[in-house]
Amino acid sequence: MAGVKVYTTENCPYCRMVQAFLRKHDVAFELVDVGKDREAAREMIALSGQRGVPVTVFGDEVIVGFDARRLQEVFGTPAAATVCDVTIVGGGPAGLTAAVYCARKRMKTVLVAENIGGQAAWSWAIENYMGFSTISGKELIRKFEEQARGFDVHLELDSVTSVKKEDGAFLVRTAGGTEYRSRTLILAPGKEPRRLGLPGEDRLMGKGISICAVCDAPLYRDKPVAVVGGGNAALQTAIEMTKFASSVTLIARGALRCDEIFLSRAEEAGIRTLSPHEVTALHGDAALTGITVRDRETGEEMNLDVEGLFLSIGFAPNTEFLKDLVALNERGEILIDENGRTNVPGVFAAGDATCVKAKQIIVAAGDGAKAALEAHEYLEELVGKPTKEPVVCR
């Protein structure tokens, strides 16, 4: 299919997902790095109104982000239903580790995820994963994915819209129209970024507001930006943004909740910190032109002229589609026992979307392994040994 152009940046995980989707469906495309080519960046913004990647253009069609449903409609092909030993929902460290362990047990394994890597892929640098003194999230997830693809695992890039039990099996439906039926289920959907909840936020998302600095940072070169949040991720984002932006302001609702090392790095980088402050208004029509912030102690407000606002205010469990299947706690997290079992026989869970207290990559990976081992044991007890024929899925 000629004439497909994908605007991307070097480190964007969602850009990589679009490319993988197009290659899977044998769609030829031109790749344009707007992080390095400013003229191409202006072209992308003119076409899409977006200051965020990826953007896929085909004729009059402009697809913003990794929109699995729309990509499937424009470029995809119908997929037949398939029956597997296990379907894994989620492609972060928990889901990818579970996939490797399931495949090693010769289980027919399908992993369905909107993106590979989840939150981990957005990390500028990871300094607490064993075996690496420091590694970028992009590189660590690449290693996870390579290992998973080295086994008999089918990775499907799509958004899961519903999961239910039907006729003794678990039925997973996706935005792209595919259905997967499996004997067991491992849930590792991870979390999704929280939003500010302010008027105009949805309209300005990708037009000055970003939830993925790793993806969009190069598009704010020599522009004033602000970062909202007070944890390690927010500090790390602010520090990295000083390599691109003309100025960086960090806005935190309360005291900074980060490791001491980030405080010293932020000070050295010349980052302006407003704490305790909160963003109360967003300005701009076609794009963000500024924000209003309020001092939470005095109530005094001031306007900041910024063209970029990067949100790093935490995550919420991506479990809305599961509430009719498994038990959740008051925070929307999947309730599991120490072995990753949910309240539904045959359904297991791992990763940041569960009630496990520690939200760390290394913990998620370990719990993904436990969930896979439990799924294998359950399957052997229920129906005998899993089939050893390789799975064929489309």
TORMIKOL-698161 format. One line per 5 residues: their letters; for each residue x negated, y, z of C-alpha. Coordinates in Angstrom, 1 decimal, padded with zeros to 4 digits, m for minus. Each point is the difference from the previous one (the first is absolute). Layout:
a> X:Y:Z  ...
This chain:
magvk> 000.0:000.0:000.0  m001.8:003.1:m001.2  000.1:003.5:001.5  000.1:m000.9:003.7  m002.1:002.3:002.1
vytte> m000.7:m000.3:003.7  m001.3:002.9:002.0  m002.0:m001.2:003.0  m002.8:000.8:002.4  m003.0:m002.3:000.9
ncpyc> 001.1:m001.1:003.4  003.8:m000.1:m000.3  001.4:m003.5:000.9  003.4:000.7:m001.6  m001.8:000.9:m003.3
rmvqa> m001.6:m003.4:000.2  003.4:m001.6:000.4  001.4:001.7:m003.1  m003.0:m001.2:m002.0  000.4:m003.5:001.3
flrkh> 003.7:000.0:m000.9  m000.7:001.2:m003.5  m002.8:m002.5:m000.6  002.2:m002.8:001.3  002.7:000.9:m002.6
dvafe> m002.7:000.4:m002.8  000.7:003.7:m000.3  m003.0:002.0:m001.5  m000.5:003.3:001.7  m002.4:003.0:000.1
lvdvg> m001.4:000.8:003.5  m000.6:003.6:000.9  m001.9:001.0:003.2  001.5:003.3:001.0  m002.3:000.1:003.0
kdrea> m002.9:000.6:m002.4  001.7:001.7:m002.9  001.6:003.3:001.1  001.5:000.6:m003.4  001.7:m003.4:000.1
aremi> 001.2:000.8:003.5  001.7:003.2:m001.3  001.5:m002.1:m002.8  001.4:m002.5:002.5  001.5:002.7:002.2
alsgq> 001.6:001.7:m003.0  001.5:m003.3:m001.2  001.2:m001.3:003.4  000.1:002.9:002.4  m002.1:m002.2:002.3
rgvpv> m003.2:000.7:001.8  m000.3:m003.6:000.9  m000.9:m003.3:m001.7  000.8:m002.3:m001.7  002.0:001.4:m002.8
tvfgd> 000.8:m002.3:m003.0  001.1:001.6:m003.3  001.6:m001.8:m003.0  001.7:002.1:m002.5  002.6:002.0:001.8
evivg> m000.2:m002.3:003.0  m001.9:001.3:003.1  m000.3:m002.4:002.9  m001.3:001.5:003.3  m001.8:m002.3:002.5
fdarr> 000.1:m003.7:000.0  003.8:m000.3:m000.7  000.3:m003.8:m000.4  003.7:000.2:m001.1  m000.6:002.5:m002.7
lqevf> m003.2:m001.6:m001.2  001.8:m003.3:m000.3  002.8:001.6:m001.9  m002.3:001.7:m002.5  m002.9:m002.5:m000.4
gtpaa> 001.1:m003.2:001.8  001.4:m003.3:m001.3  002.7:m002.1:001.6  m001.3:m002.5:002.6  001.5:m003.3:000.8
atvcd> 000.8:m001.0:003.5  m002.6:m002.3:001.7  000.0:m002.2:003.0  m003.1:000.1:002.3  m001.2:m001.4:003.3
vtivg> m000.5:003.5:001.4  000.8:003.5:m001.1  m002.1:002.7:001.7  001.5:003.5:000.1  m002.8:002.6:000.2
ggpag> m003.5:000.4:m001.4  m002.0:001.6:002.8  m002.6:m001.8:002.1  002.6:m002.2:001.7  001.7:m001.1:m003.2
ltaav> m003.2:m000.6:m001.9  m001.6:m002.0:002.8  003.2:m002.1:000.3  m000.1:m000.6:m003.8  m003.6:m001.4:000.2
ycark> 000.9:m002.3:002.9  003.2:m001.2:m001.7  m001.9:m000.7:m003.2  m002.7:m001.9:001.9  002.7:m002.2:001.4
rmktv> 001.2:m000.7:m003.6  003.3:001.8:000.4  001.6:001.4:m003.0  m000.4:003.7:000.8  001.5:003.2:m001.3
lvaen> m000.9:003.4:001.4  002.3:002.9:m000.8  m001.1:003.5:000.8  000.6:003.5:m001.3  m003.7:000.7:000.4
iggqa> m003.1:m001.9:001.0  m001.7:001.2:003.1  002.6:002.0:001.8  m001.2:002.5:002.5  m003.5:m001.5:m000.1
awswa> m000.5:001.1:m003.6  000.5:003.6:001.0  m002.9:000.0:002.4  m003.0:002.1:m000.9  m002.3:m002.1:002.2
ienym> 000.4:m003.0:002.3  m002.6:m000.3:002.7  001.5:m002.7:002.2  000.5:m003.1:m002.3  m002.4:m002.7:000.9
gfsti> m002.6:m000.8:m002.6  m000.2:003.6:m001.3  m001.6:002.9:001.8  002.1:002.3:m002.2  002.1:m000.7:m003.1
sgkel> 002.7:002.0:m001.8  003.5:m001.3:000.1  000.0:m000.3:m003.8  m003.0:m002.3:000.1  001.2:m002.1:002.9
irkfe> 003.3:m000.7:m001.6  m001.7:m000.7:m003.3  m001.9:m002.8:001.8  003.3:m001.3:001.6  001.7:000.0:m003.4
eqarg> m002.8:m001.7:m001.8  000.0:m002.8:002.6  003.7:m000.4:m000.3  m000.1:m000.1:m003.8  m002.7:m002.7:000.2
fdvhl> 002.6:m002.4:001.3  003.3:m001.2:m001.5  001.9:003.1:001.1  002.4:001.8:m002.2  000.0:003.8:000.8
eldsv> 003.0:001.9:m001.2  000.0:003.8:000.1  003.6:000.9:000.7  002.2:001.5:002.8  002.0:m002.4:002.1
tsvkk> 003.6:001.2:000.3  001.6:m002.9:001.9  m000.8:m003.2:001.8  002.6:m002.5:001.2  000.5:m003.7:000.8
edgaf> 002.0:m001.8:m002.6  000.7:m003.7:m000.4  m002.8:m001.0:002.4  m002.6:002.1:m001.7  m001.2:003.6:000.1
lvrta> 000.9:002.3:m002.9  m002.1:003.0:m000.7  001.3:002.6:m002.5  m002.1:002.7:m001.5  000.6:003.4:m001.6
ggtey> m001.3:m001.4:m003.3  002.8:m002.6:000.0  m002.0:m003.1:000.9  001.2:m002.5:002.5  m002.3:m002.3:002.0
rsrtl> 001.4:m003.0:001.9  m002.2:m001.6:002.6  000.0:m002.5:002.9  m001.8:002.4:002.4  m000.5:003.7:000.2
ilapg> m002.8:002.2:001.4  000.9:003.6:000.6  m002.9:002.5:m000.1  001.7:003.2:m001.4  m002.2:002.4:002.0
keprr> 001.0:003.5:000.7  000.8:003.1:m002.0  m001.1:003.6:000.7  002.2:002.2:002.1  001.2:003.3:m001.4
lglpg> 000.5:003.4:001.6  003.8:000.0:m000.6  000.0:003.6:m001.2  002.1:001.6:m002.7  m001.7:m000.1:m003.4
edrlm> m002.3:m002.9:001.0  001.3:m002.5:m002.5  000.0:002.6:m002.7  m003.6:001.0:000.6  m001.4:m003.5:000.5
gkgis> m002.7:m000.4:m002.6  000.2:003.7:m000.7  m002.2:001.1:002.8  001.0:m002.5:002.7  m001.8:m003.3:000.1
icavc> m000.1:m003.1:002.1  m003.0:m001.5:m001.7  m003.1:002.2:000.2  m002.2:m002.7:m001.5  002.2:000.2:m003.1
daply> 000.6:003.7:m000.3  m003.0:001.8:001.6  m001.8:000.7:m003.3  003.0:001.9:m001.3  m000.4:002.6:002.8
rdkpv> m003.5:001.0:m000.9  m000.8:003.7:001.1  003.5:000.4:001.5  001.1:000.7:003.6  001.6:m003.0:001.7
avvgg> 001.3:m001.1:003.3  000.1:m003.4:001.7  002.8:m000.9:002.5  m000.8:m002.5:002.7  m002.3:m000.5:003.0
gnaal> m001.2:m003.6:m000.2  m003.1:m001.6:m001.6  001.6:m000.2:m003.4  000.9:003.7:000.0  m003.5:001.1:001.1
qtaie> m001.6:m002.3:m002.6  002.2:001.5:m002.7  m000.8:003.5:001.1  m003.7:m000.7:000.0  000.1:m001.6:m003.5
mtkfa> 002.1:002.9:m001.4  m002.8:002.4:000.8  m001.8:m001.6:m002.9  002.7:001.3:m002.4  002.0:002.8:001.5
ssvtl> m001.0:003.7:000.4  001.3:m000.2:003.6  001.5:m002.6:002.3  002.3:000.6:003.0  001.0:m002.8:002.3
iarga> 003.4:000.3:001.7  000.8:m002.2:003.0  003.1:000.0:002.1  m001.9:m000.8:003.2  m003.5:m000.9:001.2
lrcde> m002.2:m001.8:m002.6  000.2:m003.8:000.5  m003.1:m000.9:m001.9  m003.4:m001.6:000.6  m002.6:002.5:001.3
iflsr> m002.2:m000.5:m003.1  002.7:001.5:m002.2  000.2:003.1:002.2  m003.6:000.8:m000.5  000.1:m000.7:m003.7
aeeag> 003.0:002.3:m000.4  m001.7:002.8:001.9  m003.1:m000.4:m002.2  002.1:000.1:m003.1  001.5:003.3:001.0
irtls> 003.6:m001.2:000.2  002.5:002.5:001.6  002.2:m001.8:002.6  003.4:001.2:001.1  001.2:m001.9:003.1
phevt> 002.6:m000.3:001.4  001.8:001.2:m003.2  002.6:m001.4:m002.3  001.1:000.7:m003.6  003.4:001.6:000.0
alhgd> 000.5:001.0:m003.6  m001.2:m000.7:m003.5  m000.3:002.7:m002.7  000.1:m000.2:m003.8  002.3:m001.1:m002.8
aaltg> m001.9:m001.7:m002.7  m002.9:m000.7:002.3  m001.1:000.6:003.5  m001.3:003.5:000.6  m000.1:000.1:003.8
itvrd> 001.3:m001.2:003.4  001.2:001.5:003.2  m001.4:m001.4:003.3  001.1:000.6:003.5  m002.0:000.0:003.2
retge> 001.8:m002.5:002.2  m001.1:001.7:003.2  000.8:003.7:m000.8  002.6:m000.5:m002.8  m002.0:002.4:m002.2
emnld> 000.2:m000.7:m003.7  m002.3:000.8:m002.9  m000.2:m000.7:m003.7  m003.0:m001.8:m001.6  m000.7:000.4:m003.7
veglf> m000.8:m003.6:m001.0  000.5:m001.9:m003.3  m000.4:m003.5:001.5  001.5:m001.6:003.1  m001.1:m003.5:000.8
lsigf> 002.1:m001.9:002.5  m001.6:m002.4:002.5  002.6:m000.2:002.7  000.3:m003.7:000.4  002.0:m002.8:m001.5
apnte> 003.4:m001.7:000.3  000.6:m003.7:m000.5  001.1:m000.9:m003.5  002.7:m002.3:001.2  003.3:001.6:m001.0
flkdl> 000.7:m002.8:m002.5  m000.5:m002.7:002.8  002.4:001.0:002.7  002.6:m002.5:m001.1  m002.5:m002.9:m000.1
valne> m002.3:000.2:003.1  000.1:001.6:003.4  m001.6:003.4:000.3  m000.9:002.1:003.1  001.2:003.6:000.7
rgeil> m002.9:001.3:m002.1  001.0:m002.1:m003.0  m002.9:m002.4:000.4  000.4:m003.7:m000.7  000.1:m002.0:003.2
ideng> m002.4:m002.9:000.0  m001.6:m002.4:002.5  m003.7:m000.6:000.6  m000.1:m002.2:m003.1  001.8:002.3:m002.5
rtnvp> 003.4:m001.7:000.2  003.1:002.1:m000.3  003.4:m001.0:001.4  000.9:m001.6:m003.4  m001.5:m003.5:m000.6
gvfaa> m002.3:000.1:m003.0  m000.6:003.7:000.1  m003.3:001.3:001.3  m001.4:003.5:000.2  m003.3:001.8:000.4
gdatc> m001.6:003.5:m000.2  001.0:003.5:001.0  003.7:m000.6:m000.5  000.1:m002.4:002.9  000.3:000.7:003.7
vkakq> m003.7:m000.8:000.6  m001.4:002.9:001.8  m003.4:000.4:m001.7  000.4:001.5:m003.5  m003.4:m000.8:m001.4
iivaa> m001.2:m001.5:m003.3  m001.9:m002.8:001.8  003.0:m000.9:002.1  002.4:000.0:m003.0  m002.4:m002.3:m001.9
gdgak> m000.2:m002.4:003.0  003.8:m000.1:000.5  000.4:m000.6:m003.8  m002.1:m003.1:000.4  002.1:m001.2:003.0
aalea> 003.2:000.6:m001.9  m001.2:m002.1:m002.9  m001.1:m002.9:002.2  003.4:000.0:001.7  001.8:000.1:m003.3
heyle> m002.0:m003.0:m001.2  000.7:m001.9:003.2  003.7:000.8:m000.3  000.2:m001.1:m003.6  m001.8:m003.3:000.7
elvgk> 002.4:m000.8:002.8  003.1:001.1:m002.0  m000.6:m001.5:m003.4  m003.2:m001.9:000.1  m003.3:001.1:m001.6
ptkep> 000.3:003.0:m002.4  m000.4:m000.7:m003.7  m003.5:000.2:m001.4  001.1:001.0:m003.5  m001.1:003.6:m000.8
vvcr> 002.8:002.5:000.0  001.1:001.6:m003.3  001.7:003.3:000.5  000.8:002.9:m002.3
